[in-house]
Structures are given as structure tokens and as C-alpha cells.
């Protein structure tokens, strides 16, 4: 199966999960997985959220993203992955002057 994000409609979300600023995303969602190709604007963030029933893998395509994983701050740059295991809380912030492009994968664990 090929998922072509170029053929997906872009959605703009202000204040993703209670955060600040603009997040633009193109999504593929089925009963088993969410795959999101996203761009986080400079100064934007997600709200802190718990992955109580699933995990999340975020691959940084372009830019540098700051993550707070269970309160621990880490910087993740293009070519690196942030992993938030099931049972962990995290949020992310674009502390740079450039857009951050990333791919997020959330398997729907049961």
C-alpha cells in the first residue's frame, strides 16, 4: 500500500492538544494506525499529553524540535527520532525561526 501525502488535504490546527500556534498536517488513519506528515510553525507547540493506550514515533524530516518527555527536555534534529512509549507524557515545541517538518506514527494498540 502506498500512502501519498501529496494527495491528502492539509488541515491547519491552532493550539494542537492545548498547545500554541499553528500545526499543519496531512493524515492517514485507519483502525490500526495514524500516520501524520506535519509542519510545526516557529514558536508553536503541542499541549502535554499522555500516551496511555499507544506509543508515538516522531521522525524529524527538516529542522529541530524540542521535546519534553516525562519532563525531560531533549532536542531532536533532522534524521533523528523521538519515541514516546506507552504510559509516557510528552509535548513538543518549535523553538526555532524555521518550520519543523516531521512524520508521526501512532499505532492503535489494543
N, CA, C and O of each residue as an XYZ file, in Angstrom:
440
protein
N       0.845     -1.184      0.000
C       0.000      0.000      0.000
C       0.886      1.242      0.000
O       1.833      1.341      0.780
N       0.574      2.172     -0.870
C       1.284      3.446     -0.933
C       0.376      4.522     -0.348
O      -0.796      4.632     -0.709
N       0.936      5.306      0.555
C       0.220      6.461      1.115
C       0.902      7.692      0.546
O       2.072      7.940      0.837
N       0.192      8.463     -0.256
C       0.739      9.655     -0.899
C       0.184     10.893     -0.204
O      -0.957     11.291     -0.437
N       1.008     11.497      0.653
C       0.551     12.678      1.387
C       0.315     13.874      0.474
O      -0.377     14.815      0.862
N       0.877     13.853     -0.734
C       0.620     14.938     -1.682
C      -0.842     14.950     -2.126
O      -1.347     15.980     -2.572
N      -1.526     13.802     -2.005
C      -2.942     13.730     -2.374
C      -3.879     13.853     -1.179
O      -5.091     13.700     -1.329
N      -3.337     14.126     -0.002
C      -4.140     14.308      1.211
C      -4.406     15.792      1.416
O      -3.538     16.622      1.149
N      -5.577     16.121      1.879
C      -5.898     17.516      2.205
C      -5.113     17.956      3.435
O      -5.002     17.212      4.410
N      -4.579     19.153      3.384
C      -3.871     19.705      4.535
C      -4.872     20.343      5.491
O      -5.769     21.077      5.077
N      -4.701     20.047      6.774
C      -5.545     20.604      7.826
C      -4.672     21.505      8.687
O      -3.550     21.135      9.031
N      -5.169     22.668      9.033
C      -4.451     23.587      9.914
C      -5.119     23.562     11.286
O      -6.321     23.802     11.406
N      -4.335     23.272     12.312
C      -4.848     23.209     13.676
C      -4.140     24.274     14.504
O      -2.911     24.330     14.535
N      -4.907     25.104     15.164
C      -4.350     26.091     16.085
C      -4.422     25.504     17.496
O      -5.481     25.045     17.924
N      -3.305     25.518     18.214
C      -3.289     25.038     19.591
C      -3.483     23.538     19.721
O      -4.341     23.091     20.482
N      -2.698     22.752     18.989
C      -2.815     21.292     18.982
C      -2.719     20.723     20.393
O      -1.733     20.957     21.092
N      -3.733     19.982     20.812
C      -3.809     19.346     22.136
C      -3.588     20.345     23.270
O      -3.022     20.003     24.308
N      -4.039     21.582     23.061
C      -3.914     22.608     24.095
C      -2.629     23.413     24.033
O      -2.346     24.201     24.936
N      -1.848     23.223     22.977
C      -0.607     23.972     22.810
C      -0.863     25.336     22.192
O      -1.975     25.859     22.257
N       0.172     25.908     21.594
C       0.094     27.240     20.997
C       0.494     27.194     19.531
O       1.255     26.324     19.108
N      -0.025     28.138     18.766
C       0.411     28.317     17.394
C      -0.157     27.316     16.407
O      -1.098     26.578     16.699
N       0.453     27.316     15.218
C      -0.087     26.603     14.057
C       0.639     25.290     13.772
O       1.867     25.225     13.728
N      -0.169     24.251     13.581
C       0.299     22.949     13.122
C      -0.474     22.615     11.855
O      -1.704     22.608     11.853
N       0.269     22.332     10.757
C      -0.364     21.911      9.507
C      -0.079     20.432      9.329
O       1.063     20.000      9.482
N      -1.110     19.644      9.004
C      -0.882     18.206      8.865
C      -1.706     17.584      7.763
O      -2.772     18.071      7.387
N      -1.165     16.482      7.259
C      -1.846     15.601      6.314
C      -1.826     14.228      6.971
O      -0.768     13.759      7.390
N      -2.986     13.576      7.065
C      -3.109     12.348      7.852
C      -3.570     11.160      7.034
O      -4.327     11.285      6.072
N      -3.078      9.986      7.458
C      -3.659      8.716      7.054
C      -4.077      8.027      8.347
O      -3.266      7.864      9.259
N      -5.348      7.622      8.425
C      -5.870      6.984      9.632
C      -6.721      5.790      9.239
O      -7.585      5.888      8.367
N      -6.467      4.642      9.902
C      -7.377      3.506      9.806
C      -7.526      2.920     11.214
O      -7.103      3.543     12.188
N      -8.112      1.751     11.328
C      -8.353      1.155     12.645
C      -7.070      0.753     13.368
O      -7.094      0.532     14.579
N      -5.962      0.654     12.656
C      -4.723      0.148     13.235
C      -3.643      1.185     13.478
O      -2.748      0.972     14.296
N      -3.721      2.318     12.768
C      -2.602      3.260     12.828
C      -3.026      4.662     12.424
O      -3.978      4.853     11.668
N      -2.283      5.651     12.957
C      -2.359      7.033     12.483
C      -0.971      7.391     11.988
O       0.016      7.186     12.695
N      -0.889      7.926     10.771
C       0.372      8.402     10.214
C       0.145      9.848      9.813
O      -0.733     10.150      9.004
N       0.946     10.740     10.387
C       0.725     12.167     10.189
C       1.998     12.832      9.667
O       3.047     12.761     10.307
N       1.906     13.470      8.519
C       3.010     14.276      7.979
C       2.670     15.712      8.330
O       1.669     16.253      7.858
N       3.497     16.329      9.154
C       3.120     17.605      9.752
C       4.222     18.643      9.655
O       5.397     18.324      9.477
N       3.799     19.908      9.778
C       4.714     21.046      9.845
C       4.291     21.894     11.038
O       3.145     22.332     11.133
N       5.245     22.118     11.955
C       5.003     22.948     13.127
C       5.673     24.298     12.911
O       6.877     24.372     12.668
N       4.888     25.355     13.001
C       5.380     26.714     12.756
C       6.324     27.165     13.868
O       6.280     26.633     14.977
N       7.180     28.148     13.570
C       8.063     28.692     14.601
C       7.255     29.183     15.807
O       6.234     29.852     15.649
N       7.724     28.844     17.015
C       7.066     29.265     18.245
C       5.863     28.424     18.638
O       5.318     28.609     19.726
N       5.435     27.504     17.779
C       4.249     26.689     18.068
C       4.626     25.486     18.929
O       5.789     25.090     19.009
N       3.597     24.915     19.574
C       3.809     23.767     20.451
C       2.558     22.905     20.496
O       1.473     23.327     20.097
N       2.736     21.691     20.991
C       1.583     20.864     21.335
C       1.366     21.011     22.832
O       2.255     21.463     23.553
N       0.198     20.635     23.292
C      -0.027     20.545     24.721
C       0.548     19.240     25.246
O       0.735     18.290     24.486
N       0.827     19.189     26.536
C       1.313     17.968     27.168
C       0.205     16.926     27.124
O      -0.937     17.225     27.475
N       0.523     15.713     26.702
C      -0.491     14.671     26.621
C       0.107     13.299     26.912
O       1.280     13.038     26.643
N      -0.735     12.431     27.470
C      -0.352     11.091     27.884
C      -0.683     10.084     26.792
O      -1.777     10.098     26.227
N       0.263      9.222     26.506
C       0.010      8.100     25.599
C      -0.314      6.890     26.467
O       0.544      6.045     26.719
N      -1.559      6.819     26.918
C      -1.959      5.771     27.852
C      -2.330      4.465     27.168
O      -2.260      3.409     27.798
N      -2.722      4.500     25.901
C      -3.119      3.266     25.202
C      -2.287      2.994     23.950
O      -2.520      2.005     23.255
N      -1.326      3.858     23.661
C      -0.486      3.670     22.485
C       0.859      4.346     22.702
O       1.093      4.950     23.749
N       1.731      4.246     21.728
C       3.016      4.935     21.739
C       3.036      5.884     20.537
O       2.097      5.908     19.742
N       4.109      6.659     20.414
C       4.253      7.538     19.247
C       5.710      7.596     18.845
O       6.601      7.696     19.689
N       5.944      7.530     17.531
C       7.267      7.657     16.949
C       7.241      8.896     16.062
O       6.389      9.009     15.181
N       8.164      9.823     16.287
C       8.215     11.064     15.503
C       9.590     11.185     14.860
O      10.603     11.316     15.548
N       9.612     11.141     13.527
C      10.837     11.284     12.739
C      10.912     12.714     12.227
O       9.994     13.181     11.554
N      11.992     13.408     12.539
C      12.168     14.794     12.101
C      12.740     14.792     10.680
O      13.835     14.285     10.438
N      11.984     15.363      9.760
C      12.394     15.431      8.352
C      13.276     16.653      8.122
O      14.337     16.545      7.508
N      12.843     17.820      8.612
C      13.594     19.073      8.470
C      13.451     19.893      9.737
O      12.358     20.000     10.293
N      14.549     20.471     10.193
C      14.519     21.356     11.345
C      14.928     20.671     12.633
O      15.456     19.559     12.635
N      14.667     21.373     13.736
C      14.990     20.896     15.079
C      13.770     21.109     15.959
O      13.212     22.206     16.003
N      13.356     20.058     16.660
C      12.194     20.119     17.548
C      12.662     19.844     18.977
O      13.517     18.990     19.211
N      12.092     20.576     19.918
C      12.354     20.346     21.331
C      11.202     19.537     21.902
O      10.036     19.893     21.730
N      11.536     18.440     22.587
C      10.539     17.570     23.218
C      10.718     17.603     24.721
O      11.831     17.736     25.230
N       9.615     17.480     25.413
C       9.611     17.299     26.859
C       8.921     15.964     27.103
O       7.698     15.858     27.006
N       9.726     14.936     27.423
C       9.250     13.567     27.603
C       9.287     13.248     29.087
O      10.361     13.080     29.666
N       8.100     13.164     29.707
C       8.010     12.991     31.161
C       8.842     14.043     31.886
O       9.486     13.750     32.893
N       8.826     15.278     31.362
C       9.534     16.397     31.978
C      10.979     16.549     31.554
O      11.587     17.579     31.842
N      11.554     15.563     30.879
C      12.944     15.631     30.418
C      13.010     16.338     29.071
O      12.316     15.956     28.129
N      13.853     17.376     28.980
C      13.990     18.143     27.740
C      15.017     17.476     26.833
O      16.098     17.089     27.275
N      14.655     17.347     25.531
C      15.597     16.825     24.552
C      15.386     17.521     23.223
O      14.262     17.868     22.858
N      16.476     17.720     22.508
C      16.441     18.338     21.190
C      16.614     17.250     20.151
O      17.521     16.425     20.258
N      15.744     17.242     19.139
C      15.785     16.215     18.104
C      15.876     16.926     16.754
O      15.064     17.797     16.441
N      16.870     16.544     15.966
C      17.087     17.225     14.686
C      16.795     16.302     13.508
O      16.564     15.105     13.675
N      16.810     16.890     12.315
C      16.526     16.141     11.091
C      17.348     14.866     11.045
O      18.556     14.878     11.282
N      16.662     13.747     10.732
C      17.304     12.451     10.657
C      17.235     11.670     11.955
O      17.627     10.504     11.996
N      16.740     12.300     13.027
C      16.599     11.629     14.314
C      15.134     11.366     14.630
O      14.236     11.945     14.019
N      14.907     10.471     15.609
C      13.571     10.055     16.006
C      13.358     10.335     17.494
O      14.244     10.096     18.315
N      12.183     10.839     17.824
C      11.719     10.903     19.215
C      10.717      9.770     19.387
O       9.807      9.600     18.575
N      10.900      8.985     20.469
C       9.991      7.883     20.761
C       9.343      8.143     22.113
O      10.032      8.329     23.116
N       8.007      8.154     22.133
C       7.240      8.305     23.367
C       6.542      6.970     23.629
O       5.538      6.664     22.985
N       7.063      6.169     24.571
C       6.465      4.860     24.837
C       5.074      4.968     25.476
O       4.713      5.993     26.056
N       4.325      3.903     25.354
C       3.033      3.795     26.024
C       3.242      4.060     27.518
O       4.176      3.539     28.128
N       2.352      4.883     28.098
C       2.439      5.227     29.513
C       3.226      6.487     29.799
O       3.311      6.907     30.953
N       3.813      7.112     28.766
C       4.586      8.342     28.947
C       3.789      9.561     28.496
O       2.893      9.464     27.657
N       4.138     10.714     29.075
C       3.593     12.006     28.653
C       4.677     12.749     27.885
O       5.868     12.624     28.174
N       4.236     13.524     26.899
C       5.191     14.391     26.211
C       4.466     15.583     25.595
O       3.243     15.601     25.463
N       5.261     16.566     25.227
C       4.803     17.654     24.362
C       6.022     18.141     23.589
O       7.161     17.832     23.939
N       5.765     18.904     22.535
C       6.867     19.374     21.705
C       6.698     20.839     21.365
O       5.590     21.375     21.353
N       7.842     21.479     21.084
C       7.885     22.918     20.824
C       8.859     23.173     19.676
O       9.925     22.562     19.605
N       8.478     24.079     18.781
C       9.418     24.556     17.769
C      10.011     25.853     18.294
O       9.390     26.912     18.200
N      11.209     25.765     18.846
C      11.881     26.930     19.432
C      12.765     27.650     18.430
O      13.553     28.516     18.810
N      12.643     27.302     17.141
C      13.489     27.904     16.111
C      12.688     28.917     15.293
O      11.487     29.094     15.499
N      13.378     29.578     14.363
C      12.742     30.563     13.478
C      12.268     29.937     12.170
O      11.754     30.640     11.300
N      12.435     28.623     12.023
C      12.059     27.912     10.800
C      10.983     26.868     11.097
O      10.883     26.380     12.222
N      10.176     26.525     10.083
C       9.225     25.430     10.220
C       9.971     24.132     10.545
O      11.107     23.936     10.115
N       9.318     23.251     11.307
C       9.825     21.901     11.533
C       8.867     20.938     10.849
O       7.664     20.946     11.110
N       9.417     20.111      9.972
C       8.622     19.102      9.271
C       8.915     17.740      9.887
O      10.074     17.392     10.111
N       7.856     16.966     10.162
C       8.053     15.664     10.786
C       6.976     14.677     10.370
O       5.913     15.044      9.869
N       7.293     13.410     10.598
C       6.368     12.316     10.341
C       6.112     11.632     11.679
O       7.048     11.172     12.333
N       4.836     11.565     12.091
C       4.453     10.930     13.356
C       3.657      9.670     13.071
O       2.766      9.664     12.222
N       3.984      8.605     13.785
C       3.294      7.323     13.623
C       2.793      6.894     15.002
O       3.561      6.784     15.957
N       1.470      6.652     15.076
C       0.832      6.229     16.316
C       0.059      4.942     16.042
O      -1.039      4.989     15.487
N       0.624      3.781     16.428
C      -0.130      2.543     16.261
C      -1.268      2.477     17.275
O      -1.105      2.883     18.426
N      -2.390      1.977     16.855
C      -3.533      1.840     17.759
C      -3.443      0.491     18.453
O      -3.980     -0.509     17.976
N      -2.760      0.482     19.580
C      -2.570     -0.744     20.336
C      -3.841     -1.078     21.096
O      -4.551     -0.186     21.559
N      -4.111     -2.318     21.215
C      -5.326     -2.754     21.928
C      -4.958     -3.649     23.079
O      -5.837     -4.119     23.801
